[in-house]
Amino acid sequence: MSRLVMKFGGTSVADLERIRRVARLVNAEVQAGHQVAVVVSAMSGKTNELVAWTDGAGAAAAGLAMSDDEYDTVVASGEQVTAGLLAMTLRNMGVPARSWMGWQIPIIADDAHGRARIEDIPPEKLSAAVDSGEVAVIAGFQGVTRSGRIATLGRGGSDTSAVAIAAALRAERCDIYTDVDGVYTTDPRIESKARRLSKISFEEMLEMASLGAKVLQTRSVELAMAQKMPIRVLSSFVEPGEAPGQGTIVCDEEEIVEKRIVSGVAYSRDEAKISLFGLPDHPGVSSEIFGRLADANVNVDMIVQSHARVADTANMEFTVGKRDAQRAMDIVRAAKDEIGFDDVKCDEEVSKVSVIGVGMRSHTGVAKTMFAALADKGVNIQVISTSEIKISVLIEEAYTELAVRALHAAYGLDTL
């Protein structure tokens, strides 16, 4: 019998009626002859509520001291509730099931509380459970440190839990159920002509996830690619008796027969552009700036440098997430006297729009099409960055939707 891991996000288990719907989907796979493990998130909104109780402001208001390991104990409880409720519901349907917490398996993680990474999952206990015909219902988002403390994996970590468990069990596939029926060529809320992709490569999905697509967590795609574990994205919002559809398969590039030049258009409004003027143009300046930002855990994305009009000086622009913008500005300003630049400015009214496709490796003219389409709509490009399968541009935020629609049409994605 083949093994299958099914993962259900917060909107899929938001209340008892939706949990009953999930139980029917699980039972359908059991009846089809699969050995099943299920990974669940907390009910929609529950993690935010728990975080509010334990963050700086909430803890201070309640007279609580901040503690990373106890924070994890609190915020991990949402998944535990869902796992127990789903196991109970399956039992009421006559399906053998039990809930599993991360420490019971165990899912061994490092001690970076709140953002832990999975180190190992010994498969023996889970394998024995599913081999016996029992559905293992696992609390996602959590592991246990080698010293025995609960450690959470960061927001969206249940996706990573599911892929890691699928790899440990040597499952046929990891099915991730969400509130959409697959991966689309772009956000359907912006472009009504967006099309669902039947297959997408790990690399393309990784780029889309990192560029703002919310379907899958970036770390889960990285892990799936490393383990060569196929993921299928499906909708759990189906009526009783209906199948959830075929969804989108995220797989190795070699499994996709017809590779599209561009598979999708992604965008992110969580961008801030920092501009430095009059930098000394000599070795070591960039290292000093970005070294300080790295030491403060500020993630830098797009970077461009150009010569200034004054001899031996340069101008530089780079982007960070909006929540890091003020911290990045403070770090740069603190280094002004030491580095010797003239001025620094921050612009948060920008967005990043990207086109992604493995077909870029073997086709020319992709950038030309992108730039022509944006120029035709009067969209000015501020910064450009590229990779082997991606071109990203920074533009004024007000033009985001216009740019997405223009690029979607320019690459023929609305006619797939």
C-alpha positions in Angstrom: 0.0 0.0 0.0 1.3 3.4 -0.9 1.8 6.1 1.7 0.3 9.5 1.4 0.7 12.6 3.6 -2.1 15.1 3.6 -1.7 18.6 5.1 -4.6 21.0 5.9 -4.1 24.7 6.6 -5.9 27.0 9.0 -8.8 27.9 6.8 -9.4 24.3 6.0 -9.9 23.5 9.7 -11.4 26.8 10.8 -14.4 25.3 12.6 -15.9 21.9 13.4 -17.9 21.7 10.2 -14.7 22.2 8.2 -12.9 19.6 10.3 -15.7 17.2 9.4 -15.2 18.0 5.8 -11.5 17.3 6.2 -12.3 14.0 7.8 -14.3 13.0 4.8 -11.4 13.8 2.5 -9.1 11.7 4.7 -11.5 8.8 4.8 -11.8 8.9 1.0 -8.0 8.3 0.7 -8.1 5.6 3.3 -10.9 3.9 1.3 -8.8 4.2 -1.8 -6.2 2.0 -0.2 -3.6 4.5 1.0 -1.8 4.5 4.3 -2.3 8.1 5.5 -0.6 10.6 7.8 -2.3 14.0 8.2 -0.6 17.2 9.2 -2.8 20.0 10.5 -2.4 23.7 11.2 -4.2 25.6 14.0 -7.7 26.9 13.3 -7.7 30.1 11.3 -6.8 33.1 13.4 -5.8 31.0 16.5 -2.1 31.4 16.1 -2.4 35.1 15.8 -4.4 35.1 19.0 -1.8 33.1 20.8 1.0 35.2 19.5 -0.8 38.4 20.7 -0.8 36.9 24.2 2.9 36.3 24.2 4.5 39.1 22.1 6.2 42.0 23.7 3.1 44.2 24.2 0.8 41.4 25.2 3.2 39.9 27.6 4.0 43.3 29.2 0.3 44.1 29.6 -0.3 40.7 31.4 2.8 41.2 33.6 4.6 38.3 31.8 8.4 38.1 31.2 9.4 37.3 27.6 10.8 33.8 27.1 11.4 32.2 23.7 10.9 28.6 24.8 7.7 29.3 26.7 6.5 31.3 23.8 6.8 28.2 21.7 4.9 26.2 24.3 2.0 28.6 24.0 1.8 29.1 20.3 2.2 25.4 19.5 -1.0 24.6 21.3 -3.3 25.7 18.5 -2.1 22.8 16.3 -2.5 20.3 19.2 -6.2 21.3 19.5 -6.8 20.7 15.8 -5.0 17.4 15.8 -7.1 16.1 18.7 -10.4 17.3 17.1 -9.7 15.7 13.8 -8.6 12.4 15.3 -11.9 12.3 17.4 -13.9 13.1 14.2 -12.2 10.3 12.3 -12.9 7.8 15.1 -16.5 8.8 15.1 -16.6 7.9 11.4 -15.2 4.5 12.2 -11.7 5.4 10.9 -8.8 4.3 13.3 -6.9 7.4 14.2 -4.8 9.0 16.9 -3.2 12.4 17.3 0.6 12.9 17.5 2.5 15.9 18.9 5.9 16.8 17.5 7.7 15.5 20.6 5.9 12.1 20.4 7.2 11.2 16.9 9.8 12.8 17.6 10.3 15.7 15.1 13.8 16.7 16.3 14.5 20.4 15.7 17.3 22.9 16.7 16.8 25.3 19.6 16.1 28.5 17.5 12.8 29.0 19.2 10.1 30.6 16.9 12.1 29.8 13.8 13.5 26.3 14.4 14.7 24.0 11.6 14.0 20.3 11.5 17.1 18.2 12.0 15.8 14.6 11.9 12.5 12.6 12.0 13.1 8.9 13.1 10.3 7.2 11.1 9.9 4.0 13.2 6.9 5.1 15.4 4.9 6.7 12.6 5.7 3.9 10.1 4.4 1.3 12.6 1.2 3.4 13.2 0.3 3.8 9.5 1.3 0.2 8.7 -1.3 -0.9 11.3 -4.0 0.9 9.3 -4.2 3.8 11.7 -4.4 7.4 10.5 -1.7 9.5 12.1 -2.9 13.0 12.8 0.1 15.2 13.4 0.3 18.7 14.9 2.2 20.8 12.4 4.5 23.7 13.0 6.3 22.1 15.9 9.2 19.9 16.9 11.2 19.2 19.9 14.8 20.1 20.8 17.3 17.5 21.8 17.0 18.9 25.4 13.2 18.1 25.3 11.7 21.6 24.7 9.0 22.4 22.2 10.3 24.5 19.3 8.1 26.0 16.6 9.2 26.3 12.9 8.0 29.8 12.0 4.9 31.0 10.3 3.7 28.6 7.7 5.8 25.9 9.3 3.1 23.2 9.0 3.9 23.0 5.2 7.5 22.2 6.2 6.3 19.7 8.8 4.2 17.9 6.1 7.0 17.7 3.5 9.5 16.5 6.1 7.2 13.8 7.4 6.4 12.7 3.8 10.2 12.3 3.2 10.7 10.4 6.5 7.8 8.0 5.6 9.0 7.7 2.0 5.5 8.7 0.9 4.3 8.6 -2.7 3.4 12.3 -2.4 2.6 15.2 -0.1 -0.9 16.7 -0.7 -1.3 20.2 0.7 -4.9 21.3 0.9 -5.6 25.0 1.1 -8.3 27.5 0.1 -7.3 27.5 -3.6 -7.4 24.7 -6.1 -3.8 24.9 -7.3 -1.0 27.2 -8.3 -2.1 29.9 -10.8 -0.1 31.8 -13.4 -0.7 34.9 -11.3 -3.0 36.2 -8.5 -6.6 35.6 -9.8 -7.7 38.5 -7.7 -5.7 40.8 -9.9 -6.0 39.0 -13.3 -9.3 37.2 -13.9 -7.7 35.4 -16.8 -5.1 33.7 -14.6 -4.9 29.9 -15.3 -4.3 27.0 -13.0 -1.1 25.2 -13.8 -1.2 21.4 -14.0 2.5 21.1 -13.1 5.2 23.5 -12.0 8.9 22.8 -11.2 10.3 23.0 -7.7 12.6 25.8 -8.9 9.7 27.8 -10.3 7.6 27.3 -7.2 10.5 28.3 -5.0 10.9 31.5 -6.9 7.1 32.2 -6.8 6.9 31.5 -3.0 9.9 33.7 -2.3 8.5 36.5 -4.5 5.1 36.8 -2.7 2.9 33.9 -3.8 1.2 32.6 -0.6 0.3 29.1 -1.7 3.3 27.3 -0.2 5.9 28.3 2.4 9.4 28.8 0.9 11.2 26.4 3.3 8.7 23.6 2.4 9.5 23.9 -1.3 13.3 24.0 -0.6 12.9 20.7 1.4 10.7 19.1 -1.2 13.2 19.9 -3.9 16.1 18.5 -1.8 14.2 15.3 -1.1 12.6 15.1 -4.5 9.2 14.8 -2.8 6.3 15.7 -5.2 3.7 18.1 -3.7 0.2 18.4 -4.9 -1.7 21.6 -4.1 -5.5 21.1 -3.8 -8.6 22.8 -2.4 -10.3 21.5 0.6 -13.4 23.6 -0.1 -15.4 21.0 -2.0 -18.9 19.9 -1.4 -19.6 16.5 0.3 -19.1 13.7 -2.3 -17.1 15.8 -4.6 -13.4 15.1 -5.4 -11.0 18.0 -4.7 -9.9 18.0 -8.3 -6.4 17.5 -9.8 -4.8 20.6 -8.3 -1.2 21.4 -9.3 1.7 19.0 -9.0 5.0 20.6 -7.9 7.7 18.3 -9.2 11.2 17.9 -10.7 11.7 19.9 -13.9 12.4 16.7 -15.8 8.9 15.5 -15.2 7.4 18.5 -17.2 7.4 17.6 -20.9 6.5 21.0 -22.3 8.4 23.7 -20.5 6.9 27.1 -20.8 9.1 30.1 -21.3 7.3 31.9 -18.5 5.1 30.0 -16.1 3.9 32.9 -13.9 3.9 36.5 -12.8 4.4 37.2 -9.1 4.5 40.4 -7.1 5.3 41.6 -3.6 4.1 44.9 -2.0 6.3 44.2 1.0 9.2 46.2 -0.3 11.2 49.3 0.7 13.9 50.9 -1.4 16.9 52.4 0.3 19.0 54.8 -1.7 22.6 55.8 -0.7 24.1 58.9 -2.5 27.8 59.9 -2.8 29.3 56.7 -1.5 33.1 56.5 -1.7 33.9 54.3 -4.8 36.6 52.0 -3.4 36.8 48.4 -2.2 35.3 47.5 1.2 32.4 50.0 1.2 29.7 47.5 0.1 31.1 44.9 2.5 30.8 47.3 5.4 27.2 48.3 4.6 25.8 44.8 4.0 27.9 43.2 6.7 26.2 45.5 9.3 22.8 44.7 7.8 23.5 41.0 7.9 24.7 41.1 11.5 21.3 42.7 12.4 19.5 39.9 10.4 18.1 42.4 7.8 17.5 40.5 4.6 18.6 42.5 1.5 17.1 41.6 -1.9 17.7 43.7 -5.0 20.9 45.7 -5.2 22.2 48.1 -7.9 25.2 50.5 -7.9 26.1 53.2 -10.4 28.8 55.8 -10.7 27.8 59.3 -9.4 28.6 62.5 -11.2 31.3 63.4 -8.8 34.6 61.6 -9.4 35.4 58.5 -7.2 31.8 58.4 -5.8 28.9 56.0 -6.5 25.2 55.8 -5.7 23.6 52.6 -4.5 20.0 51.3 -4.1 18.8 48.1 -2.4 15.6 46.7 -1.2 14.5 45.3 2.2 11.1 44.2 3.6 8.9 47.1 4.8 9.1 45.9 8.4 13.0 46.1 8.3 13.1 49.5 6.6 13.4 51.7 9.7 16.0 49.3 11.2 18.0 49.3 8.0 17.9 53.1 7.9 19.1 53.4 11.5 22.0 51.0 10.7 23.1 52.9 7.6 22.8 56.3 9.3 24.9 55.0 12.2 27.7 54.2 9.7 27.6 57.5 7.9 30.7 59.1 9.5 32.7 56.0 9.1 31.7 55.3 5.5 31.5 58.9 4.4 28.4 58.9 2.1 26.4 62.1 1.4 22.8 61.2 2.0 20.3 58.2 2.4 16.6 58.0 1.6 13.9 55.4 2.0 10.9 54.9 -0.3 8.2 52.4 0.8 5.8 53.2 -2.1 7.4 50.5 -4.3 6.6 47.0 -5.3 8.4 44.1 -7.0 7.0 42.4 -10.0 8.6 39.2 -11.4 8.3 36.8 -14.3 9.4 33.2 -13.6 10.0 30.2 -15.9 12.5 27.4 -16.5 12.1 28.1 -20.2 14.2 31.2 -19.8 17.3 29.1 -19.8 16.9 28.2 -23.5 15.0 31.2 -24.9 16.1 34.7 -25.7 14.1 37.9 -25.7 12.3 37.3 -22.4 13.7 40.6 -20.9 12.8 42.5 -24.1 9.2 41.4 -23.9 9.0 42.4 -20.2 10.5 45.8 -20.6 8.4 46.5 -23.8 5.2 45.5 -22.1 5.9 47.8 -19.1 7.0 50.7 -21.3 3.8 50.4 -23.3 1.8 50.9 -20.1 3.9 53.8 -19.0 5.4 51.9 -16.0 8.9 53.1 -15.1 11.5 50.5 -13.9 13.6 51.6 -10.9 15.7 48.5 -10.2 16.2 45.2 -12.1 17.5 41.9 -10.8 17.7 38.5 -12.6 18.5 34.9 -12.0 18.6 31.9 -14.4 14.8 31.5 -14.3 13.5 34.9 -13.1 13.5 38.6 -13.9 12.3 41.0 -11.2 11.7 44.8 -11.5 11.0 47.4 -8.8 8.3 49.8 -9.8 6.0 52.4 -8.2 3.5 50.6 -6.0 0.5 52.3 -7.7 1.3 50.5 -10.9 1.5 47.0 -9.5 -1.8 45.6 -10.8 -1.4 47.2 -14.2 2.1 45.7 -14.5 0.9 42.2 -13.5 -1.9 42.2 -16.0 0.3 43.6 -18.8 3.0 41.0 -18.3 0.4 38.2 -18.0 -0.9 39.1 -21.4 2.5 39.8 -22.9 3.7 36.2 -22.3 0.4 34.6 -23.4 -0.4 33.2 -20.0 -4.1 34.1 -20.3 -4.4 31.7 -23.3 -2.9 28.5 -21.7 
